[in-house]
Amino acid sequence: MKSKKQKIILFLKIAASVFVLGLILLFTFRSAVLEKIITRVSTKLENDYQCNFTVKKAAFDGLTSLHFEDISLVPKNQDTLVYIEKLNTKINIWKLIVGDVQLGKLEVNNGFIQLVKNKKGRNFEAFLKTKKDTLSDSNSNYGKVVNRILSQLLDLIPTDLQVKSFDLKFDDNGNKAVFDCTEMVLHDKKFSSTIVVKSDLKEQLWNVSGFANPRDRKTDLILSTSENDTIKIPFINKKFNLKTGFKSIHFILDEMDLSHGNLHLKGIASVQNLLINHPKISKKDVLVRNARMEYHFVFGERFVAVDSTSKIQINKIILKPYLSYENDKDKTYSLQLKIPKIKAQDFIESLPNGLFNHLEGMKAVGNFDYKLNFKYNNHHPDKLIFESNLKPDKLKISQFGEANLNKINDEFVYRAIEKGIPQRPIIVGHANPFYTPLHEISPYLQKCVLTSEDPSFLQHRGFINDAFKQSIAKNIRTKKFSRGASTISMQLVKNVFLTREKTLSRKLEEIMLVYILENQRITSKERMLEVYFNVIEFGPNVYGIGEAATFYFQKQPKELTLNQCLFLATIIPRPKGFMYKFDGNQSLKISSKQENKFLTNVMLRRKVLEPNDTLGQHLPLKISGQAQFFLKNNAFSKTEIDSTSSDEFDF
């Protein structure tokens, strides 16, 4: 009887014999196996993606080397998606035996990938179908899914690569761009590539060079131009009206590690002289001279996060972010952002050029640090967390830039901007006969406007935290900027110091200037309210309460009744459309009366009004003065009114 050791030796001999026999059979029938594989791939592409996949010539060179000629992938009734004239590759046979395709060497000569969209559709449409292997509810561990996808992609990148004359083409209904890779080489972990970029922009030569090790999941690459010029990104300019460019990009992947079910990706990404221009961002080119991110992404059990160990640096500004998305019973979005203590002047000088035009030239002393905490649950939007805390340390503005906030304390000229066109000048001061000091404005109007526009104006410091929370929750639910959180302070800064353009730049400037105005004690709340009442639009070419009282009622502002003040307060959001509050008999519509009644009840409930104040509220509202002309002639169309309205809930 054989011993246990002899049995093991016998088993190993049999296994080795079977393995050798398998290799012999594989070598003998490798061409037939290859032909079957190509047929199987072709059938799958035809059935699943309605694509015709052909290979004119396919042959083995030895056991692991493959040679292909004239490979093409053509979707049905569409332009060719992929074409390769010659392709040589070498497969890792040991990996292949266990079902893992890993390329050791790849040579590609002449070919292209082209993505086309035209009247016939998109030639890549079939490949956009949702696959099972995505971050769906059925794949709860995002770390394992992403690791599997990235590993498969990286294994397809050979350790020895040589590509010549291979193009990546885009054609979106005539908007074309070609990335002509004249040469790409990866050898001994050193990577280099030369790409000629052709589009409606000037032709450019891009260089990509550095270190790449797809097996160890590490890379260190730099993208730049040989002329040390600004790299301009073609195609997206016409496609999205977005102009972008940069001097160089440096990308490093240091670690890709799956540990305890969590995938960790760590590295560094940096860009120099990043230029962005889009009408929704700013009217000017936005330039970020130096930006750098030390990233740490984590994918795990139903969550994705940017770990708190990550760091973003924009010039001298350091940001420490934490972002996460959790998809368990509820979908939860979290953001925490910290700016460690920084000199105020360093912060100002580090702001991207073109994004804060009205702050250019500003000088400041002192320091500050900042913390933001945000959390949103899609099933509990009422429990949204929004905490914003700026902690100043002897912070003081010593010199203003283009937006000189000090002018609010003196007489100045105000010009509203409509559709980019400056309107007639309004003197905000006693040189204007319609100028009205705060104490000469009806207390009813002050109470009505404050109640409807900003009830806590006299207490807050420019922003209302609860309003921000409600605004954010609604904007997330509707997936658009359907509601703002505009205070009187914000409206004042927007109208007096900025413009009404709906750009990210203007909104960011507004937030910063409001903070300075309210927290640097530039002026009093009473002066802010007085200026507000004297510049706000109350109708077509009607600015300030002095003009409004005459235009509607032929009165002085201090003579206005409660009914008249309720009417003026309710037209502030859309002042040019005041005539639509009236019926054909020039009487307030029922809906307008209900609006006035609602506002009155709010003020009574808050004890802003006493019951005796409402004794004359049953009397009809009569419009006199020039406003009658608009009631009789309906001078503006509804469409025109809506397009030129003063909307406090803007972006």
Residue pairs with C-beta under 8 A, 6 or more apart in sequence:
2 10
23 63
26 33
26 63
27 63
30 60
30 63
31 59
31 60
34 58
34 59
34 60
34 66
35 58
38 55
38 58
41 53
42 52
42 53
42 54
45 51
45 52
45 53
45 73
46 52
46 53
48 126
49 75
49 126
49 127
50 75
50 76
50 126
51 73
51 74
51 75
51 76
51 81
51 126
52 72
52 73
52 74
52 75
52 76
53 72
53 73
54 70
54 71
54 72
55 68
55 69
55 70
55 71
56 69
56 70
56 71
57 67
57 68
57 69
57 70
58 66
58 67
58 68
58 69
59 66
59 67
60 66
60 67
61 67
61 88
63 93
64 90
64 91
64 92
64 93
64 104
65 88
65 89
65 90
65 105
66 88
66 89
66 90
66 91
67 86
67 87
67 88
68 84
68 86
68 87
68 88
68 89
69 85
69 86
69 87
70 83
70 84
70 85
71 82
71 83
71 84
71 87
71 111
72 80
72 82
72 83
72 84
73 80
73 81
73 82
73 83
74 80
74 81
75 81
75 123
75 124
75 125
75 126
77 120
78 116
78 120
78 121
78 122
78 123
79 114
79 116
79 123
80 114
80 123
81 113
81 114
81 115
81 123
81 124
82 111
82 112
82 113
83 111
83 112
84 108
84 110
84 111
84 166
85 109
85 110
85 111
86 107
86 108
86 109
86 110
87 106
87 107
87 108
87 109
87 111
88 105
88 106
88 107
89 103
89 105
89 106
89 107
89 158
90 103
90 104
90 105
90 106
90 158
90 160
91 101
91 102
91 103
91 104
92 100
92 102
92 103
92 104
95 101
95 102
95 155
96 102
100 155
101 155
101 156
102 155
102 156
103 155
103 156
103 157
103 158
103 159
104 158
104 159
104 160
105 158
105 159
105 160
105 161
106 158
106 160
106 161
106 162
106 163
107 161
107 162
107 163
108 162
108 163
108 164
108 166
109 163
109 164
109 165
110 164
110 165
110 166
111 165
111 166
111 167
112 166
112 167
112 168
112 169
113 167
113 168
113 169
114 123
114 167
114 168
114 169
114 170
114 171
115 122
115 123
115 124
115 169
115 170
115 171
116 122
116 123
116 124
116 169
116 171
117 123
117 171
117 172
117 173
118 171
118 173
122 128
132 138
132 139
133 139
133 145
133 148
133 149
134 145
135 142
135 145
135 146
135 304
137 327
139 145
140 301
140 302
141 261
141 300
141 301
141 302
142 263
142 299
142 300
142 301
142 302
142 303
142 304
143 258
143 261
143 262
143 263
143 298
143 299
143 300
143 301
144 258
144 261
144 263
145 299
146 263
146 299
147 256
147 258
147 263
147 299
150 217
150 256
154 214
154 215
154 217
155 214
157 186
157 212
157 214
158 186
158 214
159 186
159 189
159 213
159 214
159 215
160 186
160 187
161 184
161 185
161 186
161 187
162 184
162 185
162 186
162 187
163 181
163 183
163 184
163 185
163 193
164 182
164 183
164 184
165 180
165 181
165 182
166 181
166 184
167 178
167 179
167 180
167 181
168 178
168 179
168 181
169 176
169 177
169 178
169 179
170 176
170 177
170 178
170 235
172 235
172 238
172 239
175 235
175 238
175 239
176 199
176 200
176 235
177 197
177 198
177 199
177 234
177 235
178 197
178 198
178 199
179 195
179 196
179 197
180 195
180 196
180 197
180 198
181 193
181 194
181 195
182 194
182 195
182 196
183 192
183 193
183 194
184 191
184 192
184 193
184 194
185 191
185 192
185 193
186 212
189 211
189 212
189 213
190 210
190 211
190 212
191 208
191 209
191 210
191 211
191 212
191 219
191 221
192 207
192 208
192 209
193 207
193 208
193 209
194 205
194 206
194 207
195 205
195 206
195 207
195 208
196 203
196 204
196 205
196 206
197 203
197 204
197 205
197 206
197 234
198 234
199 234
199 235
200 234
200 237
200 238
201 232
201 234
201 237
202 232
204 225
204 229
204 231
204 232
205 225
205 226
205 227
206 223
206 224
206 225
206 231
207 223
207 224
207 225
207 226
208 221
208 222
208 223
209 221
209 222
210 219
210 220
210 221
210 222
211 218
211 219
211 220
211 221
212 218
212 219
212 220
212 221
213 219
217 253
217 255
217 256
218 253
218 254
218 255
219 251
219 252
219 253
220 251
220 252
220 253
221 250
221 251
221 252
222 248
222 249
222 250
222 251
223 231
223 248
223 249
223 250
223 251
224 231
224 247
224 248
224 249
225 231
228 247
229 247
230 245
230 246
230 247
230 273
230 275
231 245
231 246
231 247
231 248
232 243
232 244
232 245
233 244
233 245
236 242
236 244
237 243
237 244
240 278
241 278
241 279
242 276
242 277
242 278
243 275
243 276
243 277
243 278
243 285
244 274
244 275
244 276
244 277
245 273
245 274
245 275
246 271
246 272
246 273
246 274
246 275
247 272
247 273
248 271
248 272
249 269
249 270
249 271
249 272
250 268
250 269
250 270
250 271
251 267
251 268
251 269
252 267
252 268
252 269
253 265
253 266
253 267
254 266
254 267
254 268
255 264
255 265
255 266
255 267
256 263
256 264
256 265
257 263
257 264
258 264
261 300
261 301
262 298
262 299
262 300
262 301
263 298
263 299
263 300
264 296
264 297
264 298
265 295
265 296
265 297
265 298
265 299
266 295
266 296
266 297
267 294
267 295
268 292
268 293
268 294
268 295
269 292
269 293
269 295
270 290
270 291
270 292
270 293
271 288
271 290
271 291
271 292
272 289
272 290
273 287
273 288
273 289
274 287
274 288
274 291
275 285
275 286
275 287
276 285
276 286
276 288
277 284
277 285
277 286
279 503
280 502
280 503
280 504
281 355
281 503
281 504
281 505
282 354
282 355
282 357
282 503
282 504
282 505
283 501
283 503
283 505
284 354
284 357
284 505
285 353
285 354
286 352
286 353
286 354
286 355
286 505
287 352
287 353
287 354
288 314
288 315
288 352
289 315
289 353
290 313
290 314
290 315
291 312
291 313
291 314
291 315
292 312
292 313
293 310
293 311
293 312
293 313
294 309
294 310
294 311
294 312
295 306
295 310
296 306
296 307
296 309
296 310
297 304
297 305
297 306
297 307
298 304
298 305
298 306
298 307
302 326
302 327
302 328
303 324
303 325
303 326
303 327
304 324
304 325
305 322
305 323
305 324
305 325
306 321
306 322
306 323
306 324
307 322
308 320
308 321
308 322
308 336
310 320
310 321
310 322
311 318
311 319
311 320
312 318
312 319
312 320
312 321
313 319
314 350
314 352
315 349
315 350
316 342
316 346
316 347
316 349
316 350
317 339
317 342
317 346
317 347
317 350
317 351
318 339
318 340
318 342
319 337
319 338
319 339
320 337
320 338
320 339
320 340
321 335
321 336
321 337
321 338
322 334
322 335
322 336
322 337
323 334
323 335
323 336
324 332
324 333
324 334
325 331
325 332
325 333
325 334
326 332
326 334
329 379
330 377
330 378
330 379
330 380
331 377
331 378
331 379
332 375
332 376
332 377
332 378
333 374
333 375
333 376
333 476
334 374
334 375
334 376
335 372
335 373
335 374
335 375
336 371
336 372
336 373
336 374
337 370
337 371
337 372
338 369
338 370
338 371
338 372
339 368
339 369
339 370
339 371
340 369
341 367
341 368
341 369
341 393
342 367
342 368
342 369
343 366
343 367
344 364
344 365
344 366
344 367
344 368
344 395
345 363
345 364
345 365
347 364
347 368
348 359
348 362
348 363
348 364
351 359
354 505
355 504
355 505
355 508
356 505
356 508
356 509
356 512
357 402
357 505
357 509
358 401
358 402
358 403
358 497
358 498
358 509
358 513
359 401
359 402
359 403
359 509
359 512
359 513
360 401
360 402
361 399
361 400
361 401
361 402
362 397
362 399
362 400
362 401
363 397
363 398
363 399
364 395
364 396
364 397
364 398
365 394
365 395
365 396
365 398
366 392
366 393
366 394
366 395
366 396
367 392
367 393
367 394
367 395
368 390
368 391
368 392
368 393
368 395
369 390
369 391
369 393
370 388
370 389
370 390
370 391
371 387
371 388
371 389
371 391
372 387
372 388
372 389
373 385
373 386
373 387
374 384
374 385
374 386
374 387
374 472
375 384
375 385
376 384
376 385
376 472
376 473
376 476
377 383
377 384
378 476
381 473
381 476
381 477
382 473
384 469
384 472
384 473
385 469
386 465
386 468
386 469
386 472
387 465
388 463
388 465
388 468
390 515
392 519
395 520
396 520
397 405
397 516
397 520
400 406
403 497
403 498
403 509
403 513
405 497
405 513
405 516
405 517
405 520
405 522
405 523
406 522
408 496
408 517
408 522
408 523
408 527
408 528
408 531
409 522
409 523
409 527
410 429
411 427
411 428
411 429
411 430
411 431
412 427
412 428
412 429
413 425
413 426
413 427
413 428
414 425
414 426
414 427
414 428
414 495
414 496
414 535
414 543
415 422
415 423
415 424
415 425
415 426
416 422
416 423
416 426
416 495
416 535
416 537
416 543
417 423
417 499
417 500
418 500
418 644
419 644
420 501
423 541
423 543
424 541
426 432
426 534
426 535
426 543
426 544
427 435
428 435
428 531
428 534
428 535
429 435
432 534
432 544
432 546
433 546
434 544
434 546
434 547
434 550
435 534
435 544
435 546
436 533
436 534
436 544
436 545
436 546
436 556
436 557
437 530
438 446
438 526
438 529
438 530
438 533
440 556
440 557
440 558
441 530
441 533
441 545
441 557
441 558
442 557
442 558
442 559
442 560
442 565
444 560
444 561
444 562
444 565
444 613
445 533
445 545
445 557
445 560
445 565
445 568
445 569
446 529
446 533
447 565
447 603
447 608
447 609
448 562
448 565
448 566
448 568
448 569
448 599
448 603
449 533
449 565
449 568
449 569
449 572
450 457
450 458
450 488
451 569
451 599
451 602
451 603
451 606
451 608
452 569
452 570
452 572
452 599
453 488
453 491
453 569
453 572
453 648
454 460
454 464
454 487
454 488
454 489
455 606
456 464
457 487
457 488
457 489
457 525
457 529
458 525
460 487
460 489
460 518
461 515
461 518
461 519
462 487
462 489
462 490
462 514
462 515
462 517
462 518
462 519
463 485
463 487
463 489
463 490
463 511
463 514
463 515
464 485
464 487
467 485
467 487
468 485
470 483
470 485
471 483
471 484
471 485
474 482
474 483
475 481
475 482
475 483
481 650
481 651
482 649
483 649
484 648
484 649
484 650
484 651
486 494
486 648
486 649
486 650
487 514
488 528
488 529
488 532
489 514
489 517
489 518
489 528
490 510
490 511
490 514
491 532
491 536
491 648
492 528
492 531
492 532
492 535
493 510
493 513
493 514
493 517
494 500
494 506
494 510
495 535
495 536
496 531
496 535
497 513
498 506
498 509
498 510
498 513
499 506
500 646
500 650
502 650
502 651
503 651
507 651
516 522
517 523
517 528
533 544
533 545
533 557
534 544
534 545
534 546
535 543
535 544
536 543
536 544
536 545
536 572
537 543
537 575
537 576
537 646
538 544
538 545
538 547
538 548
538 551
538 552
538 568
538 571
538 572
538 575
539 548
539 551
539 552
539 571
539 575
539 576
539 578
539 627
539 630
540 575
540 576
540 630
540 635
540 636
542 548
542 551
542 575
545 557
545 568
546 557
548 557
548 568
549 555
549 556
549 557
549 559
549 560
550 625
551 625
551 626
551 627
552 564
552 567
552 568
552 623
552 624
552 625
552 627
553 560
553 564
553 623
553 624
553 625
554 624
554 625
555 564
560 568
561 616
562 600
562 609
562 613
562 614
562 616
562 617
563 596
563 616
563 617
563 619
563 621
564 621
566 596
566 599
566 600
567 581
567 588
567 592
567 596
567 621
569 599
570 581
570 592
570 595
570 596
570 599
571 577
571 578
571 581
572 646
572 648
573 645
573 646
573 647
573 648
573 649
574 641
574 642
574 645
574 646
574 647
575 645
575 646
576 636
576 640
576 641
576 644
576 645
576 646
577 636
577 638
577 641
577 642
577 645
578 627
578 630
579 630
579 631
579 634
579 635
579 636
580 638
580 641
581 588
581 589
581 592
582 588
582 589
582 592
582 623
582 631
583 589
586 623
586 628
586 631
586 632
587 620
587 621
588 596
588 620
588 621
600 609
600 614
600 617
603 609
604 610
604 611
604 614
623 631
629 635
630 636
